């Protein structure tokens, strides 16, 4: 998504400084793209497995994904416990998506409506 030079020039003619151009012109135009970036980054960080596995040594500081992996035993697994943990692990993802998706969907609808 690009910010047209005409928008920035119009803001400059109206007397906006660089910060004003960013705050009043660029940020509202880029809000849907930033919402999408926030969603994908949060999901990627939340479900990261390998880096916390390498770095963390204390089991009390494990992430949710590592804790779910620890629930699986060598020969048997308590699937009700694993499914409950999985459900609890997805609740923050769903809440974050519901908060940020309003901006994302508004940007999609803005581009779909012809004026």
C-alpha positions in Angstrom: 0.0 0.0 0.0 1.4 3.4 -1.0 0.8 6.9 0.2 0.2 9.2 -2.8 2.5 12.2 -3.0 -0.6 14.3 -3.7 -1.8 13.6 -0.2 1.4 14.6 1.4 1.7 17.7 -0.8 -1.8 18.7 0.2 -0.9 18.4 3.8 2.3 20.3 3.3 0.3 23.1 1.6 -2.1 23.2 4.5 0.8 23.8 6.8 1.5 20.4 8.3 5.1 19.6 9.4 6.6 16.2 8.9 5.1 14.8 12.1 1.7 16.2 11.2 1.9 14.6 7.7 2.7 11.3 9.4 0.1 11.5 12.1 -2.8 12.9 10.1 -2.2 11.5 6.6 0.1 8.5 6.5 -1.0 6.7 9.6 -4.7 6.6 8.8 -3.9 5.4 5.2 -1.6 2.7 6.5 -3.8 1.6 9.5 -5.2 -1.6 7.7 -1.7 -2.7 6.6 -0.4 -2.1 10.1 -3.3 -4.1 11.5 -2.5 -7.0 9.2 1.2 -6.8 10.2 0.3 -6.8 13.9 -2.0 -9.9 13.5 0.6 -11.9 11.6 3.5 -10.9 13.9 1.5 -11.7 17.1 0.5 -15.1 15.8 4.0 -15.9 14.7 5.5 -14.9 18.1 2.8 -16.5 20.1 3.3 -19.9 18.4 7.1 -19.8 18.3 8.5 -23.1 19.4 12.1 -23.5 18.5 13.7 -20.3 19.9 12.1 -20.6 23.4 13.0 -24.3 23.4 16.7 -23.4 22.8 16.9 -20.4 25.2 14.7 -21.3 28.2 16.1 -23.8 30.7 13.7 -23.2 33.6 10.4 -25.0 33.1 8.6 -22.4 35.1 9.3 -19.8 32.3 8.2 -22.0 29.4 5.9 -20.5 26.9 2.4 -22.0 26.3 3.5 -24.0 23.3 6.4 -25.6 25.3 4.1 -26.3 28.2 1.7 -28.1 25.9 4.6 -30.2 24.6 5.5 -31.1 28.1 2.0 -32.5 28.6 2.7 -35.3 26.1 4.3 -38.3 27.9 6.5 -40.9 26.3 3.9 -43.6 25.8 0.5 -42.2 27.0 -1.1 -38.8 26.8 -4.0 -37.2 28.7 -5.8 -35.8 25.6 -8.4 -34.0 27.7 -5.5 -32.0 29.4 -3.8 -31.4 26.0 -7.0 -30.2 24.4 -7.9 -27.9 27.4 -4.4 -26.4 27.2 -4.7 -25.9 23.5 -8.1 -24.1 23.9 -6.6 -21.9 26.6 -3.6 -21.1 24.3 -5.9 -20.0 21.5 -8.0 -17.6 23.6 -5.4 -14.7 23.5 -5.1 -15.2 19.7 -8.8 -14.9 19.2 -9.1 -11.9 21.5 -6.2 -10.1 19.8 -7.7 -10.9 16.4 -11.1 -9.5 17.3 -9.5 -6.3 18.6 -7.3 -5.7 15.6 -9.5 -7.1 12.9 -11.9 -4.2 13.1 -9.2 -2.0 11.5 -8.2 -4.6 9.0 -11.8 -5.2 7.8 -12.5 -1.5 7.7 -9.5 -1.1 5.3 -10.7 -3.9 3.1 -14.1 -2.4 2.9 -12.7 1.1 2.2 -10.8 -0.2 -0.9 -13.9 -2.2 -2.1 -16.3 0.8 -2.2 -16.2 2.9 -5.3 -17.0 6.6 -5.0 
